[in-house]
Amino acid sequence: MKTLLALAVVASLSVSATAHAGMLVDVSVIDRDTGTTLPAYQHDGKLYIAGMPGHRYGVRLTNRSGQRVLAVLSVDGVNAISGETASPDQSGYVLGAFDSTEVDGWRKSLAQIAQFNFTALSNSYAARTGRPANVGVIGVAVFREKPPVWRQGNVPNKISAEAPLADRYSPAHSTATPAAPSSDMARAKAEGAAPAMAQAMRPIPAPQEPLGTGHGARERSEVRYTQFVRASTQPDEIDSIWYDSWRNLVARGVIPAPRPLAREPQPFPNRFVPDPAD
């Protein structure tokens, strides 16, 4: 197994975000202009979020396991670190046991990113680099780390020879299939209930150009290199979240269309008897 060079996050955020997808790694999307976790909607076995055109966003990754994992992040079919057309065997972010971090943009260097923002498909980074076919989806390929082997001469006598260190803390192996949404989904929907009600009060506009992810303003974001050897050439988990604008998701039937609010007759609409109209 070759040794891969991956990026590790210098500072971890607290594990407090509402999860939307993933068993090994929870994946959620944060609207950075409002500070809210975008609620997810299930439709035809997929998870969708509604982005606000022009808003910046971040992808929050939370390691739920007791060992390091590698998360290869794809946005619109493009690797968020290297800018290559995305493939699971590329560079990614390394998360320590139970760590969490937020990826807020395209990696430009070890100290800088270009912000993710919701924009029209034609203005997305993928479209502007000639790759519009996969605009509208965020994907994370997750890999467990190959465990080190402790030899008899390197460990206390009470630990059996040749026992992999990971045997004492590694969760059960999972297959490389998309994960079911987490049990926190209901809470995520609750967080988005108020915005949804506000949308319901307005008439549904016609569909607009699909959303993509733009190459926004530069921002400081420091990381460093680390070594990571994958336990397998195949991902242990692939998590995907599709996105578009609210009006487009309503038009596509992903989000239920709001029903018009019927006005009920009022028994006492006025205090005095007005004159009839002529």
Buried (B, 14 or more C-beta within 10 A) or exposed (E): EEEBEBBBBEEBBEBEBBBBBBBBBBBBBBBBEEEBBBBBBEBEEBBBBBBBBEBBBBBBBBBBBEBBBBBBBBBBBBBBBBBEBBEBEBBBBBBBEEBBBBBBBBBBEEEBBBBBBBBBBEBBBBBEEEBBEBBBBBBBBBBBBBBEEBEEEEBEEEEEEEBEBBEEEBBEEBEBEBBEBBEBBEEBBEBBEEBBEEBBEEEBEEBBBBBBBBBBEBEEBEBEEBEBBBBEEEBBBBBBBBBBBBBBBBBEEBBEEBEEEEEEEEEEEEEEEEEEEE
